[in-house]
Amino acid sequence: MKILLLFFLVLAGCSNTEHGAVRAFTVHTPRPFGYVLGDEIPQQIILETASDVALQTGALPIKGTINRWLELKQATWEKTEIPDGWRYVIDLNYQVFYVPLEVKMLKIPGFALQLSQQGKISSQPVPDWAFTVAPLRELAVRKDDNGEYMRPDAEPHQIASTNAQIAFGLSASLALAIAGYLAYLYGYFPILNRSNVFKQALRKISRLSKGDIGQILAAVHYAFNQLNGKPLFQVQVADFLSRHPEYAALKVQLEWFFAYSNRYHFGHSLVVIDDDVVRLKNLCQHCRAIERGSR
Amino acid sequence: MLRAIRHGLVWASLSVVGAISLYCLYTWHGLNVENATIQQLLSGQDVAVEQVVAKPQIRLARACYLKQKKRYDEALATLSAIMAVGDSALQAKVRYNLGNIYLEQAVVSVENNDTSRAMPLVMLAKQAYRQALALDSQFWDAKYNLEVAMRLLPEMERLDLENEDPKQQKAELWTTVPGFPRGLP
């Protein structure tokens, strides 16, 4: 951002405005030196008027060619209300296309702001603004040592692929996560599957009593089924233990569990006692201990 | 039943995300291929470019290649097709390169004493550089080459005088040459 220097003009006595129509008039311009071909020069005009005064915005300079070396690239204005009046901020942005042979002083031509007050038209002149422009190169058009006399072509930048990379990274990660979850559901991570089955069963049965024996048995069965990957029946216990030798120490308790379950589900004269529940919980705790690797 | 629904949903999600992932990978690969094409063109190897669908960066690179090979008409046609494509930075480059083609041909014409051909070329070059600077006022190469183009024109005007009446030549020379030379827009 160029440092703006204040170029202050007092209009009282030197303008054509009606008495009291313009309360303040300021032109802000940047440094008046050091410009080269193609540079932009911003100019801001601040005008404060009485409340019955209106700026004729149609008379403001319009975008386009001012003269053969000066373009007005942008012309905008803004009107805000202030106590007993109006404040106008006019922003102009010029572009210079002058090629001097040496440092040269030029002038941005002034113009007049048209104001209307009670049917009368008056004007507030914006003065010329002088600045200097400098050449970019020496006078002669000639080739340098490499035979070059002009700057080379502009090459295109590489097409940015960052967005595609990020999108691929995110979508691939998500796809992997979903695939992992699917593998988990299908039991392809037996360690993960196994590690929690008795923990969950233990949590479920810990607060149950002999009145809930059906739920206790179901929870323990569910844990063994999960571990086995399919429903586990009494006749398959030996096969199960051969595949899960870490549970071999519990063979007796396992056989008791399946026999008890059979009696509960298919027998008619089973009387559940507290000791049965304790034995089932103990079995589950032992299985949990093996599951955690602590046995 | 719930298990089947859950599995179905997970499979569906995996299919959708997997398809998106493959599409992103395909896009990324496509961009890498395009960047390789740009590099190839800029290093002086020709690549057949589909003018209608190719990205403007590739067509700009091909225009650079064509100009490098002095195939000015093809380069001009390539650049003209992407004048209004891309962001303002790219459009500024297109106009600048267009100006370079005109200016290079103008200088060749001047060296061949063909000033009648050089004059309109310089005018076109100036116009293109000014358009580039209007889009990007900090485009220093465009500033420099516009200055070259503007310096070229007064030299050509003096060249014209040499073929005219000596008396008139003397009179006109003194209007432009003596003292501190005036700058030209």
Chai-1 contact restraints between the chains, C-beta under 6 A:
chainA,res_idxA,chainB,res_idxB,connection_type,confidence,min_distance_angstrom,max_distance_angstrom,comment,restraint_id
A,L37,B,K143,contact,1.0,0.0,6.0,A-B,restraint_1
A,L37,B,L146,contact,1.0,0.0,6.0,A-B,restraint_2
A,L37,B,E147,contact,1.0,0.0,6.0,A-B,restraint_3
A,G38,B,L133,contact,1.0,0.0,6.0,A-B,restraint_4
A,G38,B,S137,contact,1.0,0.0,6.0,A-B,restraint_5
A,G38,B,K143,contact,1.0,0.0,6.0,A-B,restraint_6
A,E40,B,S137,contact,1.0,0.0,6.0,A-B,restraint_7
A,R68,B,P185,contact,1.0,0.0,6.0,A-B,restraint_8
A,W69,B,P185,contact,1.0,0.0,6.0,A-B,restraint_9
A,F97,B,P185,contact,1.0,0.0,6.0,A-B,restraint_10
A,Y98,B,P185,contact,1.0,0.0,6.0,A-B,restraint_11
A,V99,B,E147,contact,1.0,0.0,6.0,A-B,restraint_12
A,V99,B,M150,contact,1.0,0.0,6.0,A-B,restraint_13
A,V99,B,G183,contact,1.0,0.0,6.0,A-B,restraint_14
A,V99,B,L184,contact,1.0,0.0,6.0,A-B,restraint_15
A,P100,B,G183,contact,1.0,0.0,6.0,A-B,restraint_16
A,L101,B,P181,contact,1.0,0.0,6.0,A-B,restraint_17
A,L101,B,G183,contact,1.0,0.0,6.0,A-B,restraint_18
A,K104,B,G183,contact,1.0,0.0,6.0,A-B,restraint_19
A,L136,B,K143,contact,1.0,0.0,6.0,A-B,restraint_20
A,L136,B,Y144,contact,1.0,0.0,6.0,A-B,restraint_21
A,L136,B,E147,contact,1.0,0.0,6.0,A-B,restraint_22
A,R137,B,E147,contact,1.0,0.0,6.0,A-B,restraint_23
A,V141,B,V148,contact,1.0,0.0,6.0,A-B,restraint_24
A,V141,B,R151,contact,1.0,0.0,6.0,A-B,restraint_25
A,V141,B,L152,contact,1.0,0.0,6.0,A-B,restraint_26
A,M150,B,N145,contact,1.0,0.0,6.0,A-B,restraint_27
A,M150,B,V148,contact,1.0,0.0,6.0,A-B,restraint_28
A,R151,B,D141,contact,1.0,0.0,6.0,A-B,restraint_29
A,R151,B,Y144,contact,1.0,0.0,6.0,A-B,restraint_30
A,R151,B,N145,contact,1.0,0.0,6.0,A-B,restraint_31
A,D153,B,C64,contact,1.0,0.0,6.0,A-B,restraint_32
A,D153,B,N97,contact,1.0,0.0,6.0,A-B,restraint_33
A,D153,B,N100,contact,1.0,0.0,6.0,A-B,restraint_34
A,A154,B,K93,contact,1.0,0.0,6.0,A-B,restraint_35
A,A154,B,Y96,contact,1.0,0.0,6.0,A-B,restraint_36
A,A154,B,N97,contact,1.0,0.0,6.0,A-B,restraint_37
A,E155,B,L42,contact,1.0,0.0,6.0,A-B,restraint_38
A,P156,B,Q57,contact,1.0,0.0,6.0,A-B,restraint_39
A,P156,B,L60,contact,1.0,0.0,6.0,A-B,restraint_40
A,P156,B,A61,contact,1.0,0.0,6.0,A-B,restraint_41
A,Q158,B,N35,contact,1.0,0.0,6.0,A-B,restraint_42
A,I159,B,L31,contact,1.0,0.0,6.0,A-B,restraint_43
A,I159,B,E34,contact,1.0,0.0,6.0,A-B,restraint_44
A,I159,B,N35,contact,1.0,0.0,6.0,A-B,restraint_45
A,I159,B,Q57,contact,1.0,0.0,6.0,A-B,restraint_46
A,S161,B,W28,contact,1.0,0.0,6.0,A-B,restraint_47
A,S161,B,L31,contact,1.0,0.0,6.0,A-B,restraint_48
A,A164,B,C24,contact,1.0,0.0,6.0,A-B,restraint_49
A,A164,B,T27,contact,1.0,0.0,6.0,A-B,restraint_50
A,A164,B,W28,contact,1.0,0.0,6.0,A-B,restraint_51
A,A164,B,L31,contact,1.0,0.0,6.0,A-B,restraint_52
A,Q165,B,W28,contact,1.0,0.0,6.0,A-B,restraint_53
A,A167,B,C24,contact,1.0,0.0,6.0,A-B,restraint_54
A,F168,B,C24,contact,1.0,0.0,6.0,A-B,restraint_55
A,F168,B,L25,contact,1.0,0.0,6.0,A-B,restraint_56
A,F168,B,W28,contact,1.0,0.0,6.0,A-B,restraint_57
A,S171,B,V17,contact,1.0,0.0,6.0,A-B,restraint_58
A,S171,B,I20,contact,1.0,0.0,6.0,A-B,restraint_59
A,S171,B,S21,contact,1.0,0.0,6.0,A-B,restraint_60
A,S171,B,C24,contact,1.0,0.0,6.0,A-B,restraint_61
A,A172,B,S21,contact,1.0,0.0,6.0,A-B,restraint_62
A,L174,B,V17,contact,1.0,0.0,6.0,A-B,restraint_63
A,A175,B,V17,contact,1.0,0.0,6.0,A-B,restraint_64
A,A175,B,G18,contact,1.0,0.0,6.0,A-B,restraint_65
A,A175,B,S21,contact,1.0,0.0,6.0,A-B,restraint_66
A,I178,B,S13,contact,1.0,0.0,6.0,A-B,restraint_67
A,I178,B,L14,contact,1.0,0.0,6.0,A-B,restraint_68
A,A179,B,L14,contact,1.0,0.0,6.0,A-B,restraint_69
A,L182,B,V10,contact,1.0,0.0,6.0,A-B,restraint_70
